[in-house]
Amino acid sequence: MRVIMLESDGLTARFIIEGINAPLANTLRRIILSEVPTMAIDDVVIYENSSVLNDEVLALRLGLIPLKTDLDAYNLPEKCSCRSELGCPLCRAILTLDVKADKGIRTVYSGDLVPENPNIAPVSDKIPIVKLAAGQSIRLEAYAKLGRGKVHAKWQPVSACTYRYKPIIKIDNSLCDSCGNCVEVCPRRVLAKEGDKIVVAREMDCILCTDCLRVCKRRPQPITVSWDESTFIFYIESTGALPVDRIIFEALKIYEEKYSEFINLLEGLLDE
């Protein structure tokens, strides 16, 4: 396996993985979606809520706010020695919300949540939670815990995780009349016209739609569109809970752990 990073800005990344097949590519995608842990609000103790939202709806909205995650400072609840329902400082972080609309309507935002640990805070302070009319108030404690996306989507570390085959585009200029129809119809501007030739300008952006083949009237066709079945282009977009490089690292580590566990189990069965 070889990984080639195409672009990365901390929250999004596009990279190539060579030397794997489709089942393994899908395994990595599913591990990223369902196994990489992040922080999310799971329990809420509400002391006062005179807003228009029921307690359950308010708690649901709080749970869906992405939180910055420190994987090195907290344990997964099932691996923590406290065995407490609300957790302990080793497996949970507390955020408090105490707001009141004194004058007119007030919108409560994620930035109004006060974290016990500054490292476990909403990724954005502009996420609206509820509107309060004059005189209404909310006072609560929210308990954030590590969890996995396979239990609830609020623990998924990514908002997008896709992969596709690496495209292979070839043009036989001896057969091409350079009419330009394929250039105009391409939705990703993969092809370009340079002088009296059609060239491949952005091969990596090809989505294998084959529109260029459908509009080409030449026979035999000068354009060949195929893909490399052992090379995949991944695109990952983080929710902000974890940097995208940490998400990839954790996914590969979890894959290695699962593979080792499977091999050990298989060897044990064979020994019997």
N, C-alpha and C positions, 0 to 999 in steps of 0.2 A: 504494500500500500504506500502511495506517495501523495502528499497533500500540497497543493500549490494555491497560495492565497492570491486572489485577483484584486479584491478591494475590501477594506474594513474601516469603519469609523467609530468603533466602540459599541454601537447599538445594532449595526447591520454588517453582514459579511457575505461575500460571494467568493467561493473557492472551488477548486477542482480536486477530486479524489480519483486517483488512478489505481488500477490493479484490483478492483472489487467487482462484484456482480450486483444485479438488481436486488436480490433478497438481502444482501448485506447493507446496501444503501438504504433500503427501507427499514432495516433493523436500527441503524443509526438515527434515522428520522424519528422512529417511534420511541427510542430511548430519550431523545431530546424532548419530545412532547410529553412523555408520561413518567419518566424516571428521574430526571434532573430536579432536585428539590429547590424550592424557593420559599420565602416567607409570605404568609398571607394571614389576615385576621380570621380567626376561626371561632373564638368565643367572645361574646360581648355581654358585659354586665351593665344594664341600663338603670340608672338611679332616677332619672327624670326625662320624660319625653312628651312634650305637649305639642309637637309638630303634627302635621297632617299625615305623616307616615306611621304605619304600624311598627311596633318594635322589630318584628321579623323582617319587614322590608328594609328598615334602616340597617339592620345587621347584615342583610344580604349586600346592600350597597357598599358597606364598609369592607366586606370580604373581597369585593371585586376591585378594590383599589390596589394597584401594583405597589409593592414595597421593596425598597432597596434591601438586599440580602447579604449577610455576612456568614458564609457557610463554615468558616473556620471557628466561629465563636459560639455556635449553638449546635445542640444535638437534635436529631430527629426524636419526636416524642416517644416512639416505640423503642428507641435505643437509650433513653435517658433513665438513670437509676431512680429518679424521684417517683415515678409511677403515679403522678398526681394528675387529676383531670384537667386542672387549669395550668399545670406545668410549674416549673421553677425557673430561676434566672439562667439556668444552663440550657433550657429548651423553649423558652418563651420570652417575648418582649412585650411590654405594656405601652399602649398609646392611650392618652386621655383626650376627651372632648368635653369642653365646658363652655357653651356659647348661649347667648341670650339676645333676642332682638329688642333692644331698648327703644329704638326710634324707627318706626316704619319697618318695611320688609328687609330681611337680611338673608343673603345666600351663604350657606355654610359650605366651605370648600375643604378639600383634603389638607390644605395648608393650616387649617384650624386644629388638626390633630397634633397633639404635643407628644413626641416620642420619649420614652424613658432612655433609650439608647439612640443617639443621633444617627448611628449607622443603619438603624432599622426605621426608616421614615418613608413616606410616600414619594414615589419617583417624580411626581409633579404636585405642586401646591395649587394647581388650577382646576382640579377635578371637582365638579359640583356634587354635593351630597343631598342637600335638601334646602328648601326655602322656608324661612320662619316669618310668620306674621308678627306684628307688634305684640310684645308680651310673651311670645312663645320661647321655649328654651329646651336645650338638650344637655344632659350631663351623663357621661358614661365612661367606662373603662373597656378597652378593646385588647384582647390577648392574641398576639401574632405568634404563629408556630411554623416550623418547617413542614412542608408536605410535598406530595408528588401529584403531577397532573392526572395520573390514572385514578386518583381518588376524587379530585374535583378540578375543573378547568381553571379555578382561581390560582392554582399552584403551577400552572404551566409557565415556563420561563420565556417562552417565545410567543409572538403574535403571528408569525409566519415561519414555516420551515418546509421548504420544497427542494426537490432535486429533479434533474432531467439528464438525459444522455448528452454527452458532448457531441455537437453536430460536426459533420464532415461535408463541406460543400466544394465541389469541383466544377470547373467550366472548361469545356473543350472549345477554344477559340477558333479552331478550324471548322467547326460546325455552326458557330454562332454568327448571326447576321447583325448583332448589336442593335436590335430594334428598340431596346430599352423597356419593353413591357414588363419584364420581370423586376426591373428596378422600381418602377412605379407602383406595382402591386404589393411589394414586400412590406409588411406592417412594421418590421423592425429595422428597415433600412440596412439589411445585411449586404445587399449588392449595390454597386455604384458603377456609373459609366465614366470611364477615363479615356478621352479621345474617341477612338473607334473600337474600344474593347469594354466588355463587361467584366468587372473584377469583384472578388470577395473582399468587402471592406470591414465587416464586423461579424466574423464567423461565429464567435461565442454567443452573440445575441440571437442567433437563429432559434426559433421555437418549433422547427420541423413541421410547419403548416403546409408546405409544398404548394403554396399559391403560385410560386414562380414556375413550377412544372405545369400547372394547369393553363397558364396564359401563354406558354411557349408553343408556337405553331410548328416549329422545326422538327423534322423527323429524319434521323434519330435525334433525340433531344440533346442539346449541348450541356445541359445542367444536370448534375448528379447530386442528390441530397440523400445522405445516409447518416449513420451515427456509430460511435464507438461503444460497444456493449460492455466494456470494462472501465469506462471513464465517465464520471458524473459531475455535473455542475450543481453545487448546493447553494441555496440562498437562505440565510437565517436572519430574522429580525427579532431582537430582544424586546421584551416589555419594559426594560430598564431595571428589572430586578437584579440581573447579573450582566456583566460585560459579555459580549458575544464570544470572546475567546475563552472565557471561563466556562461557558455553557458547553462549548465543543470539547474542552479538556475533560470536564466532568462526565460527558456522554461517553467518551472513549474509555475513561477509567471504569465506568459502570459496565460497559461492554466487556472489558477485560475481566472484571470480577465475575460476571455471569458466565463467560466462556470457561474460566478456570473452575467455577463451581460445577458446570456441566461435565467437564473432562474428569474431575475427581469423582463425581457420581458415576460416570460411565466406567471408570477404572474399578470402582468398588463393586459394581454389578458384574464385571468380567471376572474379578477375583473370586466371586462366589460361585 
